[in-house]
Amino acid sequence: MCGIVGYIGGQNAAPILIEGLTRLEYRGYDSAGISVLGGKGAQVHRIVGRVRNLTAALPKRLAGKVGIGHTRWATHGPATEANAHPHVSEDGRISVVHNGIIDNADALREQLGQAGVTLTSETDTEVLAHLIARSGAKTLEDAVVEAVSRVTGTYAIAVTDTEHPDRVVVARNGSPLIIGVGDREMFVASDLSALVRHTSQVVHLDDGEFASVSATGYRTFTVDESDTGKAATEIDIQADDLDLGGHRHYMYKEIQEQPECLERMIRGRLDDRFGVSRLDGLNLTARDLRGFARVKILGCGSAYYAGQIGATMIEDLARVPADAEAASEFRYRNPIIEADTLYIAVSQSGETADTAFAVEEVKRKGGRVVGLVNVVGSTIARACDGGLYLHAGPEIAVASTKALTNMAVGFAMIALALGRVRDLSNADGQRIVAALRALPAQVASIVEAESQIAEHAKICADARSLFFIGRVRGFPVAREGAQKFKEISYRHAEAYQTSELKHGPLALIDEELPTVAIVPSDDLADRNLAAMQQIKARKGQVLAITHDDVDFGDLDVPRFVVPRSEPELDPILLTIPLQLLAYHAALILGHDIDKPRNLAKSVTVE
């Protein structure tokens, strides 16, 4: 993986490819390249490093109106020019870019080697270029179909052929691919962000679908050449949404945007009179909601931790058993899928491969699954039986902030909907609705106080390792805080339930290992304070994220005070300062905050 872009039309392809690759940089990558078809055949340029390095290395006059480009995040072989995409057949005729993983690549490489092909890279992708070039098919479309029929695994590919310079052929299986429809020009991309400056009309390919794209149109079809007649749809992303807007980093911009994102998330979805949420997109009636005996939430990384926050909300408000599970492990344990369980898949991009495969597993076994995603038309959104869009707007930084916050609010509204068809009273429903409406202003007040958290970040940035601790509602907050900190500061950070410190981790406490403690004003506040006393007694440093009415007595520790919400919603606000803590620590350390090393924004491979 990581990013694909393609163009065919009346303009020079190279500038459009470079712009598209630049738009895809946020997904994470280690090398980049393009292949442009012109009078001299396929002109291929690849380089290790950033797109700007590729731009600088291109010849000043690179003519050609058809081309494909790629940013690579290494899966097979290290980041080298030989391993960068596009990959080209021995005769130079076929160029291929690919996201995904070909599981039988080793066997195919061996077969090609025995047939006399000299392989020049360590990648799985290179086999596709050779298979397509060695096909006896008369058309490029047939050659691509024949080649992919020999591979197992996941792929999104775009292919050009010097003998058929009037088309780009694409195929998808398990990795996202989109066609952009222009005026006598067409585009191909793995992500909407590469297309928004050129078109608002897109075609989302489904798994097992192919397309032949020319300057004047496209044809979608299946492996047996049956036309699928896929129609274009309108997208609502604006190009300005993808700009920094004067901010130094996208992560900082997205933290600042959270109040308005929350406003969009709750707009039109709350009923003050009846204390309930209106979530028509779930496609679930009141009777359906009442029929669920339990809830299972599936997500990865920060989405998984948001799911843990959501599971607690659902149990608190609806009194329905709920839990969150890492989607990456779900299908491999042969899960029992129950008809009376509501499955919720959560993903910022809607393209997270592990979560998409978990959705497939639920649906294959007859389960009911709804999605909580940010991207309209994404794989998970289309695969689910219903869903709730996050309306957070494009999130560019790898470390999720505004999407995570809207995920948690989405779970709060689902919990409210489930609760109000059961035993949650109208008064309690109105209490939660009022608290949800108050969140944007409360988040704004936390962001405005960032200078305080920036001071605390200095201590954390100096540490080689940190603990994040919390209890019950506070534990998933601690897990998300540790995740955010390690993602962008590259410091080791580990989350523990506060109650578990004395069962082993306390042995690591000393003056060089700070602890960030989540201490809401609840019935566990005294126990949290006692644990902090134990840390202090062992010369450990502590930063408390807390509420103003928690009585710390003679416990002298630095604190960052968060506004109080209703207890069920407090975790939403408690996560915000942890975003700022991680950001300012990474800023002090001078790291590439938006593109942390080794990570990708949309994880579209297992």
N, C-alpha and C positions, 0 to 999 in steps of 0.2 A: 504494500500500500504506500502512497498515501493520497495523492491528488492527480486527477486526470482533467485535461482540457483539450478540446479539439475545435477546429474551424474549417469551414469550406464556404466560399463566397467570392465576392468581387474585390475584397481588400487584401492587402498583404497580410499573410497569416501570422508572421513572426511577432509583430507588436501585440496582436490580440492574444496570442499564446502566452507571451511574457506577462501581460497584464493579468490574465486569468491565473497563471501560476502564482503571481504575487498575491492575488486575492486568496489563494489557497494556502499561503504560508502558515497561517494560524493553526492548520491541522497538524503541523510538525513534520519534519523531513530532514534528510541528511545529504541529498543530492538532487539535481534537477537536469532536465534535458528537453530538447524539442527535435522534431523531424519535420521538415518543410519540403513539400513536393514542388519542384520548379523545372526550368528547362534543363537543369543538370541532374535531374533525377531526385532522389531523396537526399537532402542535406541534413545531416544529423550532428547535433552539438550537445555534449554532455559535460557536466562538471560536478565535482564534489563541493558541497557548501550551499550558500544562499543563492536565491534567484538573481540577486544583483550581481553575483559573480558570473553567472551564466550570461546575463545581459552584457556585461563588460567584455566577455570573450567572443560574442557573436560578430561576424563580419558586418561592416557598415551597410553593405547592400546584400540583403538576404531575401531574394525575390521568390514568391510562390504564394498561391492563394488557397492552398490546402495544407493542413498540418495538424500534428498532435503533440502534446507536451505532457510532462509528468514531474511531480515531486515525489521522491522515494523515501520511505521510512523502512530501514533494512529489516528483512526477514530471512533471506537466504544470501549469505555472504556480507562482508562488511561494506562500509561506504567507500566505494572506489569508482573511478570513472567507468571501468569495465562493467561494473554491476549496475550503474545508473541506467534509467530508461530514457528514451525508447531503445528497445532491442531490435536488431536488424538481421534479416536472413543473410546467408553467405553471399548470395548474389546481389545484395543491396536492394532488392525489390520490395520486400515486405518490412514495414516498421510497425512495432506493437508497443503500446503502453498497457499496464495491467495493475489493478489493485486486487488483493486477495492472496490466497495461497493454493498452489497446485500440489495436492497431497502425493500424487504419483510422479512427481517431477524426476526423482532419482531414476526410476525405471525408464521413463521416457528419454532421459539424458543418455542412459546406457544404450537404448535402442538406436538413438540417433548416432551415437558414436560408432556403433557397429556398422551403421549404414554409410560411414565415411564422413559424417558431419563433424567439423571442428568447432567445439563450443568454446566461446571466448569469455564467458562469465561464470559466476557461481550461482546464478539466480535460477529460480523456477520459471520465470517469465520467458527466458530465451527460447525454451523449447517450443513455445507457441509460434514464434516467428519462423522457425524451421519447419514445423508441422504444416503451417499454412503455405509456405513457399513450396514444399514438396508434394502438396496435394495435386492430384490430377484433375481437380474440378475446373470447369470452364469459367466460372465466375468467382469473384472474390467472396461473395456471400456464401456460396457453396463450400469454398475452401475453409472459411471460418467455421461454418457449421461442422464440417468434417473434422477439423482440428479439435474443437472443444468437445466433440463427442468422445475423444480419446483421453480426455483429462478428467480427473476427479478432484474436487475441492471447490474453492470459491473464486469467483473472478468477476471483474468488470474490465472489459478490454475495449480499446479503440485501435483500429487497424487501417493503414493506408498501403496502397500498392502502386508502384510506378507505372504498371501496365493498365491500371484503372484509376487514373488521377481525378476522375469526376465523382468520387464517392469516398466516404469514410464508413466502414462497417463496424458496428459495435455489438457487444453481447453482455449479458448480465446473468450472474448466478451467485447470490449471497452477498454481493457488494454493490453499493448504490451507483446508478448511472442515469444521467438526465440529458435529454435533447432540448436545446433551446431553439425556438422558431423565430427567425428574423425575416426581413424583407429581402428576398433573393440571397439570403445567406443563412447558414445554420451553424449551430454550436453544439458541442458535446462537453459535459463536465460531470465530475463526481459530486459536486456541491453547488448549490444555488448561488453562492457568493461569487463564483466565477462568471456568472451569466447576467447579473442584475444590471450592469451598465449597458447591456446590449438588447435585452428582450425581457418581456414580462410573461411570455407564453412558453410553457415548458411541457415536456412529455416525460413522465416517470416510467421507466422500463420496469417490468416485473421479472422475477427470477425465471430463467428459461426462455427469455425473450431476446430477440435479435432486432437490429434495425440497420437499414441501408440509408445513409444520409447523403443527399446531394445539395447543391446550392439552392435548388428550387423546392425541396420538400424531403419527405422521409417516408419509409415504409417499414412497419413493424411486423415481425413474423416469428413463427416458432420453428423448432428444429425440423419439422416435417414440411416447412415452407408454407404453412397456412397463415394467411394474413390475420393479424389481430386488430387492425384498425384502431390503434390507440390514438385517442384525441388529446390535443393540447389543453392545458388548464392555466388559469391566471395565477401568478404569484403576487404576494402582497409585501415583499421586501423592497425597500428603496435603497438606491446606491448610497445615499447619505448615511443610512443606518450602519454602514460598514466602515465609515471614516472615524478617525480618532477624535475629531471634534475639538482639537486644541489640547487634549490630554496627553500626558507623557506615555501612558500605557493603556492598552485596551482593558486590562484587569481593573485599573483604577477607574476608568470611564464606566465600566459595567457595575462596579460597586456604587458609584455615584448615581447611576440610573435606577437603582432599586425602588425608590419610592414611586416613580412613575410607572415602573413595570408592575408593581403591586396594584396600583390603581387600575391598570388594564386587566389584570388577572381577575379582580373581583367585580369589575364593571358588569352590571346586568345579571349577576349570578347570585345575588343575595336578596332575600325577602325579609325586610325588617318586621313586618306585621306578624308573619307566622314563624319567624325565627328559623328559617330553613334556607338551604342553597338550592338553586335551580340549575341543574346540570344536564340539560337535554342531550348534549353530545354523548353522554354515556349510553344512551339508548336502553335505559333501564327504567321500568315503571316502579311505582311504590311497592307493588306486589313483588316484583323481581327483587328489589332491595331487601324487602323483609324476608325473602326466602333464603338468603345466604346465611349459612351457619358459621362461616369463618372467612377470613381474607388472607390471601397470600400475595406479598409484594415482591417483585423481581426487578433488580437493578444492579448496576456495577459501579464501583468507586463511590463518588459523591452521591450518585443517584441511589445507591444501596443505603447509604447513611440517611439520606432524606426519607427513604422507605422505612427505616427503623423509627425515625421521628413520627412518620405517618402511622405506623402500626400502633404505637402507644396512643396517639390521638384517637384512633378508631376504637381501641379497647376502652379508653376513658369515656368517650362520648356515646358510643353505640353499644358498648358492653358486648362486643362480638370478638371472639378470639382472633388475633391478627399477629402475623409475624412477617419479617422481611428476610429474604434469602439472596445470596449472591447469584445472579443469573448465570454466571460463568460455570457454576457447578451444577445447576438445577437439572439439566436433562441427562447428565451423566450418572445420576443416582437412581435412574428409572423411577421418577416420582409417581406417587399415587395421585391421580387427578380426580377430584370429587365434584359431582354435579352441583352440590350446594356450597361450593367455595367460589368466591369472586377473586380472580387473579388480576393483579394490576401490574403492568409493565411500565417502568419509568426510565426515560432516557432523554437527555437534552437534545441530541441530534436526531433521535428517532432512527438512527442507523447503527447503533451499537450491536455488533455481530452476536455477542453472547446473549444479549437480551432478545434479539430477533429470533435466535434459535430456540430460546426458552418459550417464546410466544408460539412458535411452530409446534413445540412439544405439547403445550397445553391444548392447542386447537386440534392436533392430531388425535388426542385422547378425549375429545369432546367437551373440554372445559370452556368456561366463559371468561374471556380476558378483555380488559379495557386498557387503554394506553394513557399515559400522562407524559406528553412529549411537547417539544417546543417548535418543531418544524412541520408545517402543513405539507401533506403529501409524502412524508417520509415513509420508509419501509415499515416501521413498527406502527405508525399511525394507520396505514392502509391495511395492515394485517389484522388489527384488533377489531373486536365486535363493536366498539364504541370508544370514546375517549374524551379527554379534556386537554385542550391546547393551553400551553403555559403563557403565551403572549408576552414573553420576555424580550422579544426582538432578537436579532442575531447576536450570538455570544461568540466572540473571536478568541479571547484568551483561553488557553488550555485549561487553566484552573477555573472551575465553574463557580460563579457567585450569584448573579441575578437569576439564572435558571434554577439553581438550587433553592433559593428563597421562594420562588414561585412554585416549585415542586412541593415544598412544605405547606404552602398555602393551599395548593390543590388538594393535598391529603386532608387538610383541615376541613375543606368544603365537602369532600367525600365522606369524612367522618360525621359531619353535621347531617348530610343527607341520610346516611344509614341510621344515625341516632334518632332523627325525628320521625322515622317510621316505626320506631321501637319505643323506648321508655324515656327518651330525652324530652323534658318538658318544653313547652313554648317559652317559658321564662328563661330556661337555660339556653335554648336555641337563640333567643334574642340577645342573651349575654355574649354568646360566641360571635354572632353577626356584628354586634357593636365593636367587639374586640378586633375582628377582621378589618372593619372599616377604619379603625384607629391605627393599624399597622403602618401605612405609608408615612404618616407624620412621625411616628416613633422611630422608624428606620432612618428617616431624615435627621432626626436629632442625634442619633448615634454617629452617623457619618460626619455631621458637623463637629463632633467632638474628637475627630481622629487624631488631633495633635497629642491628646493624652495617651492614646494607644501607641502612637509612634514613639513616645518616650520609653514605654515598656518594651518595645520591640528591640531596643538596643541590647538589653540584657539577653533576650532570647537569641539574637543573632550571634552573640559571642559564644553561645553554648554549642558543644558538639552533639549533644543529645538532650531531649526534653521529654517530660511526661505531660499528658493532658488527661485530666481525671474528671469524672462526673458520675452521678448516681441516677438510675431510672431515667427520667426525662433528660437528664443532663449527660448521660453516657453517649448516646449517638451524637450529641453536640461535640463532646470531647473527641470522638472518632473523626468527625468531619474536620475539627480544628487541627488534629494531628495530620490528617491527609493533606489539607491545604498547606500546612507549614512545610512538610517534607517535599511536596510537589515543586515548590518554587524557591525554597531557601536551601535545599539539598542538605539540610540538617536532619539527623535521625530524630523522629518524633513518634512516640507510641502512646496509645490511649489505653487507659485502664478504668474499670469501675473503681470508684474511690474505695469501696468496701474490700476490694481485692488487694490493696497495697500491702496489707499486713500478711498476706498469704504468699509472699515472695518478692514482689518488685521493690519493697521498702529497702531491701539489701543494696540497691543501686543508688539510693539517695545520698548525696553529699553536696558540698558547696558548689560543685561544678555542674550539677544537673538541676535546672529549674523545673518547676511544675506549674502548669496553668490549670487552675481549678475552676470548674463550673459550679457556682454556688447560688442557685435561685432561692428566693424566699419561699420555702415550702417546709413540709414537716420533716425533711431530712437535713435542714440547714445546720442544726446542732451537730449532727454526725459528720457532715462535711467539714465543719470547723474543727472538730476533734481530730480528724485525719490531717488537717493542715497543721495542727499543733504538733502532731507526730513528725511531720516533715520538717518543721522548724527546729524541733528538738534534735534532729540529725543534721543540722546546719544547711538544710535545703532552702533554696529560694522559692517563693510562691508568688504568683500573680493570680488574683481572684477576679473572675468575671461574675458580677453579682448584682443584687438589687439594693436600693438605698435603705431599705428597712431591715436588712440583715445585721444583727448585733454582733460585731466581731470582738467586743469586749476588749481585753488586753492583747489580742492577737494583732500584732503590728505587721501587716503585709500590704503591698501596693494593690489597689483595686481599680477596676474600671466598672462604673455603674451603668446598668442598662435599664431603660424604662420597663415598668411592669406591664404585662398584658394579663389576660386570664391564664391560670396555671397551665391549661392544656396547650396554649399558644406560646408560652414563654420561650420554648426552644428556638422558635423562629428568630426572635430578637437576640438571643444569646449567641447565635452563630455569626452575626454581623461583625462584632469586634474581632473575632478570630480571623475573618477575611482580611481585615485591616492589619492585624498583627503579622500575618504571613506576608502581606504585601510590603510593609515597611521593613521587615527583617530582610527580605530579598533585595529591597532597594538599597539598604545599608551594605549588603554583601556584593552588590554590583552585578546581580545575575540578570539573565534574559528572562524577564518576568512573564511575558506573554507566550514565550516558546521554550519552556523548560526542557532540558536535555532528556533525550531518550523517550519522550512522551509525544503522543498525538492527540489531537482534539477528538476526532471521531475514530474510535477503535473498531475498524470494519473487518478485522481478522481475529481468529481465536488465538 
